Amino acid sequence: MTIKVNDIPITADNLKNKPPTKYYKGGRKFPWYDAKFNGWNIQYSPDFFSNYLHKYYSVINGDPYLFTFNIEHIKPIEENRYMMEISHKGLEGKEAWKNDIIIKEIEMFE
């Protein structure tokens, strides 16, 4: 997944609510943001709670469904107006074709 705010990419440097690497119960680890593909490695889940219960693929260090980004460095387009673009890159940067991304909520606060 890629995220841009006012055409500025949101990268690992902007992530505020979890460490840069996610660790699974089963011992695997992956970065949340993959610079090689310029995108976010989001967690597959059929809903917004199943990952907490999975035997091996449950993320153990940070909420897999909640991302908090610092965008203080991005100036509004005009009086407190921002444009956000989110796109699904698919597996390892390939075009997404099978699964949609469902975003439950987007919130902006100071």
N, C-alpha and C positions, 0 to 999 in steps of 0.2 A: 504494500500500500504506500502511496506517496501522498504527502500533505504539503500544500503551499498556502501561505497567507500573503495576500497582495503580491503574488508571483515570487515570493521568497520561500525556498524549500525549508521545511521544518526537519531538522536532523537530530542526531543523538545529543548534540550540545544543548538542545532545547528541552530535553526530557527532564522533568523535575520530580516525579513521584515514585521512581523506582531506580534500581541500579541499571547500568547499561547492558548487563548480561542477565538473561533469565535462566534459572536452573529448574530442572524437572525432578519429581520424586524418583524417577527411574535413573537419574544420574547424568542425563544429557544436558548440554548447555548450548545456547545460541544467543547472539546479540539481539536486542530489541530492534536496533537499527542496523541494517547491513549496508555499509558504504560501497561495497562492490556493486550492488544493484540499486543504490540510491533509494532505498525504500525500507519501510517498516515490516518487520517479521511479526505479523499478528497471529494470535492463537486461534486455530480452528475450534469452533464450538457450535453445536446446533442451537444454543440458547445462551443466556447470560449467567449461567451458574454451573453447568456440567464440568467445566475445567477444575473447579474446586474439589470434585469428587473422583476424578480419574486416578486409577491405580498407579500409572507410570508417567503420564503426560501432564499431570497437574503441576502448574508453576508454583514453586514454593517460596519465591522471594519477590513479591510484588503482585498486585492485582492484575490479572491478565486482560481484564475488560476495561480498565480505567487508565487513561493516559492524560497527564497534566503537562502542558508545555508552557515555557516562558517565551512570550513573544514581545517583550518590552522593547526590543531593538527594532521592531517593525512599526513604521509610522502609518496611521490610518490614511485611507484614500482621501477622505474628507471627514470633517467633524465626527469622530468616533465611528467611522464606517470601515469595516474590514471585509475582504473577500477571501473566502476559504475554498480551496479546490482539493478534493480528495479523489484519488483514482486507485483502482485495483490493478496491480501489475501481474498478479498470478504467481504461481510457483517459480521461485528463483529468477524473477524478472521477466518471465515469459508472459505473453498476453493472457489475461484472465478470460476464461470462457465457461467455466463450470460453476463456480460459486460466487454468489454476490456477497458484498459486505453490507451488513446491517448495522447502522449506527443508532444506538438507543437515544442518545442525548448529546447535544453540544452546548456548552455553557462557557461564557466569557465573563471574567470578573477581575477586579483589581485587587 
